[in-house]
Amino acid sequence: MQFNPRYNAQNPKLYHLQQPSPLRGAKAGHFNEALADELQWSEEDKANWVEICSGQKTFAEFPPLAMVYAGHQFG
């Protein structure tokens, strides 16, 4: 899988490095083959898509982070 993790190069006040809380018991729904190809997913990634999308599998080259939400539209 190809990553371009630019967000964590921004001001550290905008995010927090955070491992996801995996969704247990996740079940397969519809797989978007065209999107997987656009994201350059390998055949292994495609086979493990439920684990990837549910936070059970992460990638060392793309550290998971939580972004800060400031609620600007509410004043």
mmJSON file of the N, C-alpha and C atoms, coordinates in Angstrom:
{"data_MODEL":{"atom_site":{
"group_PDB":["ATOM","ATOM","ATOM","ATOM","ATOM","ATOM","ATOM","ATOM","ATOM","ATOM","ATOM","ATOM","ATOM","ATOM","ATOM","ATOM","ATOM","ATOM","ATOM","ATOM","ATOM","ATOM","ATOM","ATOM","ATOM","ATOM","ATOM","ATOM","ATOM","ATOM","ATOM","ATOM","ATOM","ATOM","ATOM","ATOM","ATOM","ATOM","ATOM","ATOM","ATOM","ATOM","ATOM","ATOM","ATOM","ATOM","ATOM","ATOM","ATOM","ATOM","ATOM","ATOM","ATOM","ATOM","ATOM","ATOM","ATOM","ATOM","ATOM","ATOM","ATOM","ATOM","ATOM","ATOM","ATOM","ATOM","ATOM","ATOM","ATOM","ATOM","ATOM","ATOM","ATOM","ATOM","ATOM","ATOM","ATOM","ATOM","ATOM","ATOM","ATOM","ATOM","ATOM","ATOM","ATOM","ATOM","ATOM","ATOM","ATOM","ATOM","ATOM","ATOM","ATOM","ATOM","ATOM","ATOM","ATOM","ATOM","ATOM","ATOM","ATOM","ATOM","ATOM","ATOM","ATOM","ATOM","ATOM","ATOM","ATOM","ATOM","ATOM","ATOM","ATOM","ATOM","ATOM","ATOM","ATOM","ATOM","ATOM","ATOM","ATOM","ATOM","ATOM","ATOM","ATOM","ATOM","ATOM","ATOM","ATOM","ATOM","ATOM","ATOM","ATOM","ATOM","ATOM","ATOM","ATOM","ATOM","ATOM","ATOM","ATOM","ATOM","ATOM","ATOM","ATOM","ATOM","ATOM","ATOM","ATOM","ATOM","ATOM","ATOM","ATOM","ATOM","ATOM","ATOM","ATOM","ATOM","ATOM","ATOM","ATOM","ATOM","ATOM","ATOM","ATOM","ATOM","ATOM","ATOM","ATOM","ATOM","ATOM","ATOM","ATOM","ATOM","ATOM","ATOM","ATOM","ATOM","ATOM","ATOM","ATOM","ATOM","ATOM","ATOM","ATOM","ATOM","ATOM","ATOM","ATOM","ATOM","ATOM","ATOM","ATOM","ATOM","ATOM","ATOM","ATOM","ATOM","ATOM","ATOM","ATOM","ATOM","ATOM","ATOM","ATOM","ATOM","ATOM","ATOM","ATOM","ATOM","ATOM","ATOM","ATOM","ATOM","ATOM","ATOM","ATOM","ATOM","ATOM","ATOM","ATOM","ATOM","ATOM","ATOM","ATOM"],
"id":[1,2,3,4,5,6,7,8,9,10,11,12,13,14,15,16,17,18,19,20,21,22,23,24,25,26,27,28,29,30,31,32,33,34,35,36,37,38,39,40,41,42,43,44,45,46,47,48,49,50,51,52,53,54,55,56,57,58,59,60,61,62,63,64,65,66,67,68,69,70,71,72,73,74,75,76,77,78,79,80,81,82,83,84,85,86,87,88,89,90,91,92,93,94,95,96,97,98,99,100,101,102,103,104,105,106,107,108,109,110,111,112,113,114,115,116,117,118,119,120,121,122,123,124,125,126,127,128,129,130,131,132,133,134,135,136,137,138,139,140,141,142,143,144,145,146,147,148,149,150,151,152,153,154,155,156,157,158,159,160,161,162,163,164,165,166,167,168,169,170,171,172,173,174,175,176,177,178,179,180,181,182,183,184,185,186,187,188,189,190,191,192,193,194,195,196,197,198,199,200,201,202,203,204,205,206,207,208,209,210,211,212,213,214,215,216,217,218,219,220,221,222,223,224,225],
"type_symbol":["N","C","C","N","C","C","N","C","C","N","C","C","N","C","C","N","C","C","N","C","C","N","C","C","N","C","C","N","C","C","N","C","C","N","C","C","N","C","C","N","C","C","N","C","C","N","C","C","N","C","C","N","C","C","N","C","C","N","C","C","N","C","C","N","C","C","N","C","C","N","C","C","N","C","C","N","C","C","N","C","C","N","C","C","N","C","C","N","C","C","N","C","C","N","C","C","N","C","C","N","C","C","N","C","C","N","C","C","N","C","C","N","C","C","N","C","C","N","C","C","N","C","C","N","C","C","N","C","C","N","C","C","N","C","C","N","C","C","N","C","C","N","C","C","N","C","C","N","C","C","N","C","C","N","C","C","N","C","C","N","C","C","N","C","C","N","C","C","N","C","C","N","C","C","N","C","C","N","C","C","N","C","C","N","C","C","N","C","C","N","C","C","N","C","C","N","C","C","N","C","C","N","C","C","N","C","C","N","C","C","N","C","C","N","C","C","N","C","C","N","C","C","N","C","C"],
"label_atom_id":["N","CA","C","N","CA","C","N","CA","C","N","CA","C","N","CA","C","N","CA","C","N","CA","C","N","CA","C","N","CA","C","N","CA","C","N","CA","C","N","CA","C","N","CA","C","N","CA","C","N","CA","C","N","CA","C","N","CA","C","N","CA","C","N","CA","C","N","CA","C","N","CA","C","N","CA","C","N","CA","C","N","CA","C","N","CA","C","N","CA","C","N","CA","C","N","CA","C","N","CA","C","N","CA","C","N","CA","C","N","CA","C","N","CA","C","N","CA","C","N","CA","C","N","CA","C","N","CA","C","N","CA","C","N","CA","C","N","CA","C","N","CA","C","N","CA","C","N","CA","C","N","CA","C","N","CA","C","N","CA","C","N","CA","C","N","CA","C","N","CA","C","N","CA","C","N","CA","C","N","CA","C","N","CA","C","N","CA","C","N","CA","C","N","CA","C","N","CA","C","N","CA","C","N","CA","C","N","CA","C","N","CA","C","N","CA","C","N","CA","C","N","CA","C","N","CA","C","N","CA","C","N","CA","C","N","CA","C","N","CA","C","N","CA","C","N","CA","C","N","CA","C","N","CA","C","N","CA","C","N","CA","C"],
"label_alt_id":[null,null,null,null,null,null,null,null,null,null,null,null,null,null,null,null,null,null,null,null,null,null,null,null,null,null,null,null,null,null,null,null,null,null,null,null,null,null,null,null,null,null,null,null,null,null,null,null,null,null,null,null,null,null,null,null,null,null,null,null,null,null,null,null,null,null,null,null,null,null,null,null,null,null,null,null,null,null,null,null,null,null,null,null,null,null,null,null,null,null,null,null,null,null,null,null,null,null,null,null,null,null,null,null,null,null,null,null,null,null,null,null,null,null,null,null,null,null,null,null,null,null,null,null,null,null,null,null,null,null,null,null,null,null,null,null,null,null,null,null,null,null,null,null,null,null,null,null,null,null,null,null,null,null,null,null,null,null,null,null,null,null,null,null,null,null,null,null,null,null,null,null,null,null,null,null,null,null,null,null,null,null,null,null,null,null,null,null,null,null,null,null,null,null,null,null,null,null,null,null,null,null,null,null,null,null,null,null,null,null,null,null,null,null,null,null,null,null,null,null,null,null,null,null,null],
"label_comp_id":["MET","MET","MET","GLN","GLN","GLN","PHE","PHE","PHE","ASN","ASN","ASN","PRO","PRO","PRO","ARG","ARG","ARG","TYR","TYR","TYR","ASN","ASN","ASN","ALA","ALA","ALA","GLN","GLN","GLN","ASN","ASN","ASN","PRO","PRO","PRO","LYS","LYS","LYS","LEU","LEU","LEU","TYR","TYR","TYR","HIS","HIS","HIS","LEU","LEU","LEU","GLN","GLN","GLN","GLN","GLN","GLN","PRO","PRO","PRO","SER","SER","SER","PRO","PRO","PRO","LEU","LEU","LEU","ARG","ARG","ARG","GLY","GLY","GLY","ALA","ALA","ALA","LYS","LYS","LYS","ALA","ALA","ALA","GLY","GLY","GLY","HIS","HIS","HIS","PHE","PHE","PHE","ASN","ASN","ASN","GLU","GLU","GLU","ALA","ALA","ALA","LEU","LEU","LEU","ALA","ALA","ALA","ASP","ASP","ASP","GLU","GLU","GLU","LEU","LEU","LEU","GLN","GLN","GLN","TRP","TRP","TRP","SER","SER","SER","GLU","GLU","GLU","GLU","GLU","GLU","ASP","ASP","ASP","LYS","LYS","LYS","ALA","ALA","ALA","ASN","ASN","ASN","TRP","TRP","TRP","VAL","VAL","VAL","GLU","GLU","GLU","ILE","ILE","ILE","CYS","CYS","CYS","SER","SER","SER","GLY","GLY","GLY","GLN","GLN","GLN","LYS","LYS","LYS","THR","THR","THR","PHE","PHE","PHE","ALA","ALA","ALA","GLU","GLU","GLU","PHE","PHE","PHE","PRO","PRO","PRO","PRO","PRO","PRO","LEU","LEU","LEU","ALA","ALA","ALA","MET","MET","MET","VAL","VAL","VAL","TYR","TYR","TYR","ALA","ALA","ALA","GLY","GLY","GLY","HIS","HIS","HIS","GLN","GLN","GLN","PHE","PHE","PHE","GLY","GLY","GLY"],
"label_asym_id":["A","A","A","A","A","A","A","A","A","A","A","A","A","A","A","A","A","A","A","A","A","A","A","A","A","A","A","A","A","A","A","A","A","A","A","A","A","A","A","A","A","A","A","A","A","A","A","A","A","A","A","A","A","A","A","A","A","A","A","A","A","A","A","A","A","A","A","A","A","A","A","A","A","A","A","A","A","A","A","A","A","A","A","A","A","A","A","A","A","A","A","A","A","A","A","A","A","A","A","A","A","A","A","A","A","A","A","A","A","A","A","A","A","A","A","A","A","A","A","A","A","A","A","A","A","A","A","A","A","A","A","A","A","A","A","A","A","A","A","A","A","A","A","A","A","A","A","A","A","A","A","A","A","A","A","A","A","A","A","A","A","A","A","A","A","A","A","A","A","A","A","A","A","A","A","A","A","A","A","A","A","A","A","A","A","A","A","A","A","A","A","A","A","A","A","A","A","A","A","A","A","A","A","A","A","A","A","A","A","A","A","A","A","A","A","A","A","A","A","A","A","A","A","A","A"],
"label_entity_id":["1","1","1","1","1","1","1","1","1","1","1","1","1","1","1","1","1","1","1","1","1","1","1","1","1","1","1","1","1","1","1","1","1","1","1","1","1","1","1","1","1","1","1","1","1","1","1","1","1","1","1","1","1","1","1","1","1","1","1","1","1","1","1","1","1","1","1","1","1","1","1","1","1","1","1","1","1","1","1","1","1","1","1","1","1","1","1","1","1","1","1","1","1","1","1","1","1","1","1","1","1","1","1","1","1","1","1","1","1","1","1","1","1","1","1","1","1","1","1","1","1","1","1","1","1","1","1","1","1","1","1","1","1","1","1","1","1","1","1","1","1","1","1","1","1","1","1","1","1","1","1","1","1","1","1","1","1","1","1","1","1","1","1","1","1","1","1","1","1","1","1","1","1","1","1","1","1","1","1","1","1","1","1","1","1","1","1","1","1","1","1","1","1","1","1","1","1","1","1","1","1","1","1","1","1","1","1","1","1","1","1","1","1","1","1","1","1","1","1","1","1","1","1","1","1"],
"label_seq_id":[1,1,1,2,2,2,3,3,3,4,4,4,5,5,5,6,6,6,7,7,7,8,8,8,9,9,9,10,10,10,11,11,11,12,12,12,13,13,13,14,14,14,15,15,15,16,16,16,17,17,17,18,18,18,19,19,19,20,20,20,21,21,21,22,22,22,23,23,23,24,24,24,25,25,25,26,26,26,27,27,27,28,28,28,29,29,29,30,30,30,31,31,31,32,32,32,33,33,33,34,34,34,35,35,35,36,36,36,37,37,37,38,38,38,39,39,39,40,40,40,41,41,41,42,42,42,43,43,43,44,44,44,45,45,45,46,46,46,47,47,47,48,48,48,49,49,49,50,50,50,51,51,51,52,52,52,53,53,53,54,54,54,55,55,55,56,56,56,57,57,57,58,58,58,59,59,59,60,60,60,61,61,61,62,62,62,63,63,63,64,64,64,65,65,65,66,66,66,67,67,67,68,68,68,69,69,69,70,70,70,71,71,71,72,72,72,73,73,73,74,74,74,75,75,75],
"pdbx_PDB_ins_code":[null,null,null,null,null,null,null,null,null,null,null,null,null,null,null,null,null,null,null,null,null,null,null,null,null,null,null,null,null,null,null,null,null,null,null,null,null,null,null,null,null,null,null,null,null,null,null,null,null,null,null,null,null,null,null,null,null,null,null,null,null,null,null,null,null,null,null,null,null,null,null,null,null,null,null,null,null,null,null,null,null,null,null,null,null,null,null,null,null,null,null,null,null,null,null,null,null,null,null,null,null,null,null,null,null,null,null,null,null,null,null,null,null,null,null,null,null,null,null,null,null,null,null,null,null,null,null,null,null,null,null,null,null,null,null,null,null,null,null,null,null,null,null,null,null,null,null,null,null,null,null,null,null,null,null,null,null,null,null,null,null,null,null,null,null,null,null,null,null,null,null,null,null,null,null,null,null,null,null,null,null,null,null,null,null,null,null,null,null,null,null,null,null,null,null,null,null,null,null,null,null,null,null,null,null,null,null,null,null,null,null,null,null,null,null,null,null,null,null,null,null,null,null,null,null],
"Cartn_x":[0.851,0.0,0.895,0.551,1.325,0.746,1.601,1.17,1.898,1.238,1.842,1.364,1.936,1.453,1.918,1.256,1.664,1.074,-0.053,-0.724,0.146,0.854,1.68,2.949,3.145,4.243,3.786,2.493,1.931,2.223,1.675,1.81,1.299,2.101,1.675,0.429,0.052,-1.17,-2.421,-2.267,-3.406,-3.75,-2.935,-3.187,-2.517,-2.889,-2.303,-2.071,-0.837,-0.583,-1.393,-2.219,-3.155,-3.449,-3.214,-3.602,-5.125,-5.705,-7.164,-7.661,-8.899,-9.58,-10.223,-9.672,-10.178,-11.652,-12.362,-13.757,-13.758,-14.227,-14.229,-15.471,-15.289,-16.409,-16.829,-15.93,-16.257,-16.579,-17.548,-17.962,-17.83,-17.533,-17.372,-18.699,-18.602,-19.744,-19.389,-19.491,-19.139,-17.687,-16.925,-15.534,-15.465,-14.825,-14.702,-13.354,-13.386,-12.175,-11.505,-12.307,-11.738,-10.976,-11.525,-10.835,-9.561,-9.63,-8.442,-7.331,-7.701,-6.706,-6.131,-6.993,-6.527,-5.574,-5.831,-4.968,-3.726,-3.637,-2.511,-2.377,-3.509,-3.492,-2.947,-2.136,-1.628,-2.742,-2.507,-3.496,-3.661,-2.571,-2.655,-3.534,-3.354,-4.189,-5.656,-5.92,-7.302,-7.919,-7.121,-7.619,-7.871,-7.161,-7.276,-8.019,-8.865,-9.484,-10.369,-11.032,-11.892,-11.034,-9.904,-9.003,-8.421,-8.11,-7.559,-8.605,-9.801,-10.846,-11.436,-11.282,-11.826,-10.787,-9.571,-8.541,-7.82,-8.039,-7.352,-5.932,-5.679,-4.349,-3.916,-2.729,-2.163,-0.83,-0.227,0.995,2.06,3.26,4.354,4.691,4.588,4.939,3.86,2.738,1.65,1.105,1.738,1.302,-0.112,-0.991,-2.361,-2.377,-3.251,-3.364,-4.817,-5.079,-6.395,-6.24,-7.123,-7.03,-7.845,-7.384,-8.076,-9.275,-10.404,-11.602,-11.896,-11.936,-12.077,-13.509,-14.409,-15.792,-15.964,-15.228,-15.241,-16.612,-17.445,-18.726,-19.7,-19.396,-20.273,-19.819,-18.766,-18.287,-17.332],
"Cartn_y":[-1.17,0.0,1.23,2.214,3.444,4.484,5.092,6.109,7.412,8.501,9.822,10.553,10.196,10.74,12.168,13.13,14.524,15.202,14.732,15.442,15.516,14.432,14.452,15.287,15.917,16.865,18.281,18.441,19.739,20.049,21.127,21.54,20.429,19.951,18.873,19.198,20.465,20.824,20.382,19.995,19.623,18.145,17.347,15.91,15.285,14.05,13.264,11.864,11.356,9.98,9.057,8.22,7.4,6.107,4.989,3.704,3.609,3.023,2.899,1.874,2.018,0.991,0.045,-1.151,-2.048,-2.395,-2.444,-2.868,-4.387,-4.972,-6.429,-6.999,-8.124,-8.789,-8.113,-7.359,-6.679,-7.715,-7.397,-8.308,-7.605,-8.399,-7.863,-7.356,-6.228,-5.677,-5.65,-4.51,-4.372,-3.924,-4.605,-4.24,-3.45,-2.282,-1.412,-1.693,-2.575,-2.988,-1.812,-0.915,0.24,1.148,1.386,2.214,1.529,0.24,-0.497,-0.397,-0.477,-0.342,1.072,2.081,3.474,3.72,3.069,3.193,2.305,1.548,0.653,-0.415,-0.948,-2.021,-3.288,-4.013,-5.302,-6.337,-7.507,-8.59,-8.962,-8.892,-9.183,-8.152,-6.859,-5.813,-6.03,-6.384,-6.63,-7.79,-8.818,-9.971,-9.625,-8.614,-8.225,-6.907,-6.528,-5.205,-4.99,-6.024,-5.852,-5.49,-6.148,-5.857,-4.45,-4.023,-2.68,-1.62,-1.773,-0.756,-0.727,-1.806,-1.839,-1.52,-1.136,-0.742,-1.899,-3.117,-4.273,-4.399,-3.826,-3.869,-2.444,-2.086,-0.772,-0.978,0.107,0.035,0.922,0.382,1.12,2.397,2.364,3.539,4.618,4.357,5.335,5.31,6.028,5.974,6.538,5.809,6.288,7.545,8.468,9.688,10.122,10.908,11.508,12.999,13.544,14.963,15.794,16.98,17.898,18.504,18.526,19.152,20.372,21.549,22.784,23.318,22.805,23.266,24.705,25.163,26.572,27.054,26.184,26.643,27.008,26.627,26.931,28.182,28.818,30.03,29.707],
"Cartn_z":[0.0,0.0,0.0,-0.785,-0.875,0.084,0.9,1.839,1.577,1.846,1.803,3.059,4.223,5.498,5.734,5.111,5.238,6.465,6.965,8.044,9.296,9.597,10.812,10.646,9.49,9.307,9.663,9.979,10.333,11.808,12.277,13.674,14.592,15.533,16.427,17.258,17.346,18.075,17.317,16.055,15.226,15.275,15.923,15.965,17.186,17.436,18.523,17.968,18.085,17.661,18.562,17.948,18.719,17.98,18.633,18.055,18.043,17.006,16.963,17.973,18.367,19.157,18.152,17.974,16.936,17.136,16.037,16.035,16.029,17.096,17.203,16.517,15.872,15.212,13.919,13.301,12.041,10.97,10.121,9.05,7.714,6.708,5.361,4.818,4.107,3.387,1.92,1.299,-0.109,-0.235,-1.062,-1.31,-2.606,-2.571,-3.733,-4.413,-5.394,-6.102,-6.81,-7.396,-8.11,-7.151,-5.958,-4.972,-4.49,-4.235,-3.8,-4.847,-6.121,-7.182,-7.207,-7.017,-7.003,-5.834,-4.704,-3.528,-3.621,-4.702,-4.952,-3.871,-3.444,-2.462,-3.101,-2.36,-2.823,-2.693,-3.25,-3.114,-1.639,-0.871,0.57,1.273,0.934,1.528,1.179,-0.071,-0.503,0.275,0.545,1.297,2.763,3.277,4.689,4.876,3.935,3.969,5.18,5.68,6.855,8.067,8.229,9.346,9.229,8.013,7.797,8.13,7.586,7.762,9.164,9.92,11.277,12.341,11.922,12.878,13.531,13.046,13.609,13.081,11.896,11.291,10.98,11.427,11.116,10.413,9.943,9.165,9.795,9.956,10.589,9.826,8.503,7.712,7.718,8.362,8.458,9.878,10.798,12.196,12.354,13.038,13.239,14.106,13.762,14.548,14.646,15.664,15.857,15.597,14.76,14.434,15.41,15.688,16.578,15.847,16.503,15.953,16.808,16.186,16.941,16.97,16.153,16.179,15.772,14.767,14.382,13.925,13.366,12.85,13.974,15.197,16.327,17.088,16.596,17.235,18.335],
"occupancy":[1.0,1.0,1.0,1.0,1.0,1.0,1.0,1.0,1.0,1.0,1.0,1.0,1.0,1.0,1.0,1.0,1.0,1.0,1.0,1.0,1.0,1.0,1.0,1.0,1.0,1.0,1.0,1.0,1.0,1.0,1.0,1.0,1.0,1.0,1.0,1.0,1.0,1.0,1.0,1.0,1.0,1.0,1.0,1.0,1.0,1.0,1.0,1.0,1.0,1.0,1.0,1.0,1.0,1.0,1.0,1.0,1.0,1.0,1.0,1.0,1.0,1.0,1.0,1.0,1.0,1.0,1.0,1.0,1.0,1.0,1.0,1.0,1.0,1.0,1.0,1.0,1.0,1.0,1.0,1.0,1.0,1.0,1.0,1.0,1.0,1.0,1.0,1.0,1.0,1.0,1.0,1.0,1.0,1.0,1.0,1.0,1.0,1.0,1.0,1.0,1.0,1.0,1.0,1.0,1.0,1.0,1.0,1.0,1.0,1.0,1.0,1.0,1.0,1.0,1.0,1.0,1.0,1.0,1.0,1.0,1.0,1.0,1.0,1.0,1.0,1.0,1.0,1.0,1.0,1.0,1.0,1.0,1.0,1.0,1.0,1.0,1.0,1.0,1.0,1.0,1.0,1.0,1.0,1.0,1.0,1.0,1.0,1.0,1.0,1.0,1.0,1.0,1.0,1.0,1.0,1.0,1.0,1.0,1.0,1.0,1.0,1.0,1.0,1.0,1.0,1.0,1.0,1.0,1.0,1.0,1.0,1.0,1.0,1.0,1.0,1.0,1.0,1.0,1.0,1.0,1.0,1.0,1.0,1.0,1.0,1.0,1.0,1.0,1.0,1.0,1.0,1.0,1.0,1.0,1.0,1.0,1.0,1.0,1.0,1.0,1.0,1.0,1.0,1.0,1.0,1.0,1.0,1.0,1.0,1.0,1.0,1.0,1.0,1.0,1.0,1.0,1.0,1.0,1.0,1.0,1.0,1.0,1.0,1.0,1.0],
"B_iso_or_equiv":[0.0,0.0,0.0,0.0,0.0,0.0,0.0,0.0,0.0,0.0,0.0,0.0,0.0,0.0,0.0,0.0,0.0,0.0,0.0,0.0,0.0,0.0,0.0,0.0,0.0,0.0,0.0,0.0,0.0,0.0,0.0,0.0,0.0,0.0,0.0,0.0,0.0,0.0,0.0,0.0,0.0,0.0,0.0,0.0,0.0,0.0,0.0,0.0,0.0,0.0,0.0,0.0,0.0,0.0,0.0,0.0,0.0,0.0,0.0,0.0,0.0,0.0,0.0,0.0,0.0,0.0,0.0,0.0,0.0,0.0,0.0,0.0,0.0,0.0,0.0,0.0,0.0,0.0,0.0,0.0,0.0,0.0,0.0,0.0,0.0,0.0,0.0,0.0,0.0,0.0,0.0,0.0,0.0,0.0,0.0,0.0,0.0,0.0,0.0,0.0,0.0,0.0,0.0,0.0,0.0,0.0,0.0,0.0,0.0,0.0,0.0,0.0,0.0,0.0,0.0,0.0,0.0,0.0,0.0,0.0,0.0,0.0,0.0,0.0,0.0,0.0,0.0,0.0,0.0,0.0,0.0,0.0,0.0,0.0,0.0,0.0,0.0,0.0,0.0,0.0,0.0,0.0,0.0,0.0,0.0,0.0,0.0,0.0,0.0,0.0,0.0,0.0,0.0,0.0,0.0,0.0,0.0,0.0,0.0,0.0,0.0,0.0,0.0,0.0,0.0,0.0,0.0,0.0,0.0,0.0,0.0,0.0,0.0,0.0,0.0,0.0,0.0,0.0,0.0,0.0,0.0,0.0,0.0,0.0,0.0,0.0,0.0,0.0,0.0,0.0,0.0,0.0,0.0,0.0,0.0,0.0,0.0,0.0,0.0,0.0,0.0,0.0,0.0,0.0,0.0,0.0,0.0,0.0,0.0,0.0,0.0,0.0,0.0,0.0,0.0,0.0,0.0,0.0,0.0,0.0,0.0,0.0,0.0,0.0,0.0],
"pdbx_formal_charge":[null,null,null,null,null,null,null,null,null,null,null,null,null,null,null,null,null,null,null,null,null,null,null,null,null,null,null,null,null,null,null,null,null,null,null,null,null,null,null,null,null,null,null,null,null,null,null,null,null,null,null,null,null,null,null,null,null,null,null,null,null,null,null,null,null,null,null,null,null,null,null,null,null,null,null,null,null,null,null,null,null,null,null,null,null,null,null,null,null,null,null,null,null,null,null,null,null,null,null,null,null,null,null,null,null,null,null,null,null,null,null,null,null,null,null,null,null,null,null,null,null,null,null,null,null,null,null,null,null,null,null,null,null,null,null,null,null,null,null,null,null,null,null,null,null,null,null,null,null,null,null,null,null,null,null,null,null,null,null,null,null,null,null,null,null,null,null,null,null,null,null,null,null,null,null,null,null,null,null,null,null,null,null,null,null,null,null,null,null,null,null,null,null,null,null,null,null,null,null,null,null,null,null,null,null,null,null,null,null,null,null,null,null,null,null,null,null,null,null,null,null,null,null,null,null],
"auth_seq_id":[1,1,1,2,2,2,3,3,3,4,4,4,5,5,5,6,6,6,7,7,7,8,8,8,9,9,9,10,10,10,11,11,11,12,12,12,13,13,13,14,14,14,15,15,15,16,16,16,17,17,17,18,18,18,19,19,19,20,20,20,21,21,21,22,22,22,23,23,23,24,24,24,25,25,25,26,26,26,27,27,27,28,28,28,29,29,29,30,30,30,31,31,31,32,32,32,33,33,33,34,34,34,35,35,35,36,36,36,37,37,37,38,38,38,39,39,39,40,40,40,41,41,41,42,42,42,43,43,43,44,44,44,45,45,45,46,46,46,47,47,47,48,48,48,49,49,49,50,50,50,51,51,51,52,52,52,53,53,53,54,54,54,55,55,55,56,56,56,57,57,57,58,58,58,59,59,59,60,60,60,61,61,61,62,62,62,63,63,63,64,64,64,65,65,65,66,66,66,67,67,67,68,68,68,69,69,69,70,70,70,71,71,71,72,72,72,73,73,73,74,74,74,75,75,75],
"auth_comp_id":["MET","MET","MET","GLN","GLN","GLN","PHE","PHE","PHE","ASN","ASN","ASN","PRO","PRO","PRO","ARG","ARG","ARG","TYR","TYR","TYR","ASN","ASN","ASN","ALA","ALA","ALA","GLN","GLN","GLN","ASN","ASN","ASN","PRO","PRO","PRO","LYS","LYS","LYS","LEU","LEU","LEU","TYR","TYR","TYR","HIS","HIS","HIS","LEU","LEU","LEU","GLN","GLN","GLN","GLN","GLN","GLN","PRO","PRO","PRO","SER","SER","SER","PRO","PRO","PRO","LEU","LEU","LEU","ARG","ARG","ARG","GLY","GLY","GLY","ALA","ALA","ALA","LYS","LYS","LYS","ALA","ALA","ALA","GLY","GLY","GLY","HIS","HIS","HIS","PHE","PHE","PHE","ASN","ASN","ASN","GLU","GLU","GLU","ALA","ALA","ALA","LEU","LEU","LEU","ALA","ALA","ALA","ASP","ASP","ASP","GLU","GLU","GLU","LEU","LEU","LEU","GLN","GLN","GLN","TRP","TRP","TRP","SER","SER","SER","GLU","GLU","GLU","GLU","GLU","GLU","ASP","ASP","ASP","LYS","LYS","LYS","ALA","ALA","ALA","ASN","ASN","ASN","TRP","TRP","TRP","VAL","VAL","VAL","GLU","GLU","GLU","ILE","ILE","ILE","CYS","CYS","CYS","SER","SER","SER","GLY","GLY","GLY","GLN","GLN","GLN","LYS","LYS","LYS","THR","THR","THR","PHE","PHE","PHE","ALA","ALA","ALA","GLU","GLU","GLU","PHE","PHE","PHE","PRO","PRO","PRO","PRO","PRO","PRO","LEU","LEU","LEU","ALA","ALA","ALA","MET","MET","MET","VAL","VAL","VAL","TYR","TYR","TYR","ALA","ALA","ALA","GLY","GLY","GLY","HIS","HIS","HIS","GLN","GLN","GLN","PHE","PHE","PHE","GLY","GLY","GLY"],
"auth_asym_id":["A","A","A","A","A","A","A","A","A","A","A","A","A","A","A","A","A","A","A","A","A","A","A","A","A","A","A","A","A","A","A","A","A","A","A","A","A","A","A","A","A","A","A","A","A","A","A","A","A","A","A","A","A","A","A","A","A","A","A","A","A","A","A","A","A","A","A","A","A","A","A","A","A","A","A","A","A","A","A","A","A","A","A","A","A","A","A","A","A","A","A","A","A","A","A","A","A","A","A","A","A","A","A","A","A","A","A","A","A","A","A","A","A","A","A","A","A","A","A","A","A","A","A","A","A","A","A","A","A","A","A","A","A","A","A","A","A","A","A","A","A","A","A","A","A","A","A","A","A","A","A","A","A","A","A","A","A","A","A","A","A","A","A","A","A","A","A","A","A","A","A","A","A","A","A","A","A","A","A","A","A","A","A","A","A","A","A","A","A","A","A","A","A","A","A","A","A","A","A","A","A","A","A","A","A","A","A","A","A","A","A","A","A","A","A","A","A","A","A","A","A","A","A","A","A"],
"auth_atom_id":["N","CA","C","N","CA","C","N","CA","C","N","CA","C","N","CA","C","N","CA","C","N","CA","C","N","CA","C","N","CA","C","N","CA","C","N","CA","C","N","CA","C","N","CA","C","N","CA","C","N","CA","C","N","CA","C","N","CA","C","N","CA","C","N","CA","C","N","CA","C","N","CA","C","N","CA","C","N","CA","C","N","CA","C","N","CA","C","N","CA","C","N","CA","C","N","CA","C","N","CA","C","N","CA","C","N","CA","C","N","CA","C","N","CA","C","N","CA","C","N","CA","C","N","CA","C","N","CA","C","N","CA","C","N","CA","C","N","CA","C","N","CA","C","N","CA","C","N","CA","C","N","CA","C","N","CA","C","N","CA","C","N","CA","C","N","CA","C","N","CA","C","N","CA","C","N","CA","C","N","CA","C","N","CA","C","N","CA","C","N","CA","C","N","CA","C","N","CA","C","N","CA","C","N","CA","C","N","CA","C","N","CA","C","N","CA","C","N","CA","C","N","CA","C","N","CA","C","N","CA","C","N","CA","C","N","CA","C","N","CA","C","N","CA","C","N","CA","C","N","CA","C","N","CA","C","N","CA","C","N","CA","C"],
"pdbx_PDB_model_num":[1,1,1,1,1,1,1,1,1,1,1,1,1,1,1,1,1,1,1,1,1,1,1,1,1,1,1,1,1,1,1,1,1,1,1,1,1,1,1,1,1,1,1,1,1,1,1,1,1,1,1,1,1,1,1,1,1,1,1,1,1,1,1,1,1,1,1,1,1,1,1,1,1,1,1,1,1,1,1,1,1,1,1,1,1,1,1,1,1,1,1,1,1,1,1,1,1,1,1,1,1,1,1,1,1,1,1,1,1,1,1,1,1,1,1,1,1,1,1,1,1,1,1,1,1,1,1,1,1,1,1,1,1,1,1,1,1,1,1,1,1,1,1,1,1,1,1,1,1,1,1,1,1,1,1,1,1,1,1,1,1,1,1,1,1,1,1,1,1,1,1,1,1,1,1,1,1,1,1,1,1,1,1,1,1,1,1,1,1,1,1,1,1,1,1,1,1,1,1,1,1,1,1,1,1,1,1,1,1,1,1,1,1,1,1,1,1,1,1,1,1,1,1,1,1]
}}}
